[in-house]
């Protein structure tokens, strides 16, 4: 392989490695693998008295979408429970919110009446 081709290959490999490293180091580690438990324990999300999760203090789109996905599943489940028991969705949401708030661990956030508190 001639010297110019070797140099181009080296430059290409260097560029790819630089891009990979930039992605790794510029993406906050707490957002690399969202899971509910770690998001709660890291103070990224918290339970609310409405029975749904909320982002504590971030505009990160991946975190917002993560919470949105969980809340969509919760709303569907709450609606099933409401239909089965002949009660309103709001009733189920409020009951679920109370149960979830009672179950949070120390250090996690909870939003009651619009105000965040850390347990």
C-alpha positions as CSV (number, residue, x, y, z in Angstrom):
1,X,0.0,0.0,0.0
2,X,1.5,3.3,-0.9
3,X,2.2,6.1,1.6
4,X,-0.8,8.3,0.6
5,X,-3.3,5.5,0.9
6,X,-2.0,4.5,4.3
7,X,-2.2,8.2,5.4
8,X,-5.9,8.4,4.2
9,X,-6.8,5.2,6.0
10,X,-5.1,6.4,9.2
11,X,-6.9,9.8,9.0
12,X,-10.3,8.0,8.4
13,X,-9.7,5.7,11.4
14,X,-8.7,8.6,13.6
15,X,-11.8,10.5,12.6
16,X,-14.1,7.6,13.4
17,X,-12.5,7.0,16.8
18,X,-12.8,10.8,17.5
19,X,-16.5,10.7,16.7
20,X,-17.1,7.7,18.8
21,X,-15.2,9.2,21.8
22,X,-17.1,12.5,21.4
23,X,-20.4,10.7,21.5
24,X,-19.4,8.8,24.6
25,X,-18.0,11.8,26.5
26,X,-20.6,14.3,25.4
27,X,-23.6,12.2,26.3
28,X,-24.2,12.4,30.0
29,X,-23.6,9.1,31.6
30,X,-26.8,9.2,33.5
31,X,-28.7,9.2,30.2
32,X,-26.9,6.5,28.4
33,X,-29.2,3.8,29.7
34,X,-32.5,5.0,31.1
35,X,-34.2,2.7,33.5
36,X,-36.8,3.8,36.0
37,X,-35.0,2.8,39.1
38,X,-31.8,4.7,38.3
39,X,-33.6,7.7,36.9
40,X,-35.5,8.0,40.2
41,X,-32.4,7.4,42.4
42,X,-30.4,10.0,40.5
43,X,-33.1,12.6,41.0
44,X,-34.0,12.8,37.3
45,X,-37.6,11.9,37.6
46,X,-40.1,11.6,40.4
47,X,-43.6,10.4,41.1
48,X,-46.5,12.8,41.2
49,X,-49.8,12.8,43.2
50,X,-51.5,12.3,39.8
51,X,-50.2,8.8,39.4
52,X,-47.7,9.7,36.7
53,X,-43.9,10.3,36.5
54,X,-42.5,13.8,35.8
55,X,-39.1,15.0,34.9
56,X,-37.7,16.9,37.9
57,X,-35.5,19.5,36.2
58,X,-34.4,18.8,32.7
59,X,-35.3,19.5,29.1
60,X,-33.4,16.5,27.8
61,X,-35.5,15.1,25.0
62,X,-34.5,11.5,25.6
63,X,-35.4,11.8,29.3
64,X,-38.7,13.5,28.5
65,X,-39.6,10.8,25.9
66,X,-38.6,8.1,28.4
67,X,-41.1,9.5,31.0
68,X,-43.7,10.0,28.3
69,X,-43.5,6.4,27.3
70,X,-43.9,5.2,30.8
71,X,-46.8,7.5,31.4
72,X,-48.6,6.4,28.3
73,X,-48.4,2.8,29.5
74,X,-49.6,3.8,33.0
75,X,-52.6,5.7,31.6
76,X,-53.6,2.7,29.5
77,X,-53.4,0.4,32.6
78,X,-55.3,3.0,34.7
79,X,-58.0,3.1,32.1
80,X,-58.3,-0.7,32.1
81,X,-58.7,-0.7,35.9
82,X,-61.2,2.2,35.8
83,X,-63.3,0.4,33.2
84,X,-63.1,-2.9,35.1
85,X,-64.3,-1.3,38.3
86,X,-66.7,1.2,36.9
87,X,-64.9,4.2,38.3
88,X,-63.4,7.3,36.6
89,X,-59.9,7.4,35.3
90,X,-59.2,10.3,37.6
91,X,-60.1,8.1,40.6
92,X,-57.7,5.4,39.6
93,X,-54.9,8.0,38.9
94,X,-55.3,9.6,42.3
95,X,-55.3,6.2,44.1
96,X,-52.2,5.1,42.1
97,X,-50.5,8.4,42.8
98,X,-51.0,7.9,46.6
99,X,-49.7,4.3,46.5
100,X,-46.7,5.3,44.4
101,X,-45.8,8.2,46.6
102,X,-45.9,6.0,49.7
103,X,-43.5,3.5,48.1
104,X,-40.8,5.9,47.0
105,X,-37.3,5.4,48.5
106,X,-35.4,7.9,50.6
107,X,-33.7,10.5,48.4
108,X,-36.2,10.2,45.6
109,X,-38.4,13.1,44.4
110,X,-42.1,13.4,44.7
111,X,-44.3,16.2,43.4
112,X,-47.4,17.0,45.5
113,X,-49.7,19.8,44.5
114,X,-47.2,21.0,42.0
115,X,-44.2,21.2,44.4
116,X,-41.2,19.0,44.3
117,X,-39.9,17.5,47.6
118,X,-37.2,15.0,48.3
119,X,-38.0,12.2,50.6
